[in-house]
């Protein structure tokens, strides 16, 4: 399933970044050889998820994350996140 990407995430939005790609022998945490760093935004309505966007990013710096927010999240909506709170101050 694909999307045009033109519909911004609205209402309650959860955003987080993570490393995906499975276990790598001898590698811990974010240090990786094959894994990808991904930022995910999920729009929640009532009891479920109505829309979700994800993007592979080079790093988790504010410049890279701000680009994702600008492209996919309505700036007037409530955003929940675990550790990206410092980014919002810079937005």
URMOZI-V389091 format. One record per residue. N is the residue number from 1. RES is the residue in three letters. PSI is psi in degrees with one decimal (999 if undefined). OMEGA is omega in degrees with one decimal (NA if undefined). Layout:
# URMOZI-V389091
<<N:RES:PSI:OMEGA> <N:RES:PSI:OMEGA>>
This chain:
# URMOZI-V389091
<<1:UNK:137.2:179.4> <2:UNK:167.5:-178.2> <3:UNK:155.7:175.9> <4:UNK:-22.2:-178.6> <5:UNK:5.7:-176.4> <6:UNK:-13.0:-179.7> <7:UNK:114.3:-179.4> <8:UNK:147.5:174.7> <9:UNK:134.1:-176.3> <10:UNK:-174.8:-178.7> <11:UNK:-129.6:178.0> <12:UNK:122.7:-176.2> <13:UNK:130.0:174.2> <14:UNK:133.0:-179.4> <15:UNK:137.0:175.6> <16:UNK:160.5:175.3> <17:UNK:151.2:-176.8> <18:UNK:166.1:175.0> <19:UNK:130.6:178.3> <20:UNK:152.5:177.0> <21:UNK:4.9:175.5> <22:UNK:176.9:-177.2> <23:UNK:137.4:173.5> <24:UNK:125.9:-178.6> <25:UNK:126.1:176.1> <26:UNK:8.9:-179.0> <27:UNK:132.6:-179.1> <28:UNK:148.0:173.8> <29:UNK:-138.9:-176.8> <30:UNK:-8.7:175.1> <31:UNK:122.4:-176.7> <32:UNK:163.8:178.1> <33:UNK:-39.7:-173.6> <34:UNK:-17.4:-175.8> <35:UNK:160.0:179.2> <36:UNK:140.6:173.9> <37:UNK:128.6:-173.7> <38:UNK:140.9:170.4> <39:UNK:135.8:-176.9> <40:UNK:135.3:173.2> <41:UNK:129.5:-177.5> <42:UNK:127.6:175.1> <43:UNK:124.1:-178.6> <44:UNK:131.6:175.2> <45:UNK:125.8:-178.2> <46:UNK:-114.0:-174.9> <47:UNK:6.1:-175.7> <48:UNK:-174.6:177.8> <49:UNK:129.4:-179.6> <50:UNK:-28.1:-178.9> <51:UNK:150.8:-179.0> <52:UNK:139.2:173.5> <53:UNK:144.0:175.4> <54:UNK:151.9:-178.3> <55:UNK:135.2:173.2> <56:UNK:131.4:-179.5> <57:UNK:156.3:-179.4> <58:UNK:-36.0:-179.8> <59:UNK:171.0:-177.9> <60:UNK:28.4:177.3> <61:UNK:162.1:-175.3> <62:UNK:-33.6:-179.9> <63:UNK:-45.2:-179.5> <64:UNK:-42.2:-179.0> <65:UNK:-35.2:178.9> <66:UNK:-37.5:178.0> <67:UNK:-43.4:178.0> <68:UNK:-45.7:-179.8> <69:UNK:-43.8:-179.3> <70:UNK:-40.1:-176.6> <71:UNK:-28.5:-168.5> <72:UNK:-9.7:-175.0> <73:UNK:129.5:174.6> <74:UNK:121.9:-174.0> <75:UNK:-10.7:-179.7> <76:UNK:2.9:-174.0> <77:UNK:164.8:178.9> <78:UNK:130.5:-178.2> <79:UNK:129.4:176.0> <80:UNK:139.8:178.2> <81:UNK:160.4:-178.7> <82:UNK:-46.7:-173.6> <83:UNK:10.3:-179.4> <84:UNK:12.4:-173.1> <85:UNK:-30.0:179.9> <86:UNK:-28.5:179.1> <87:UNK:-38.6:-174.3> <88:UNK:-31.5:177.9> <89:UNK:-36.6:-178.4> <90:UNK:-20.5:179.8> <91:UNK:999:NA>>
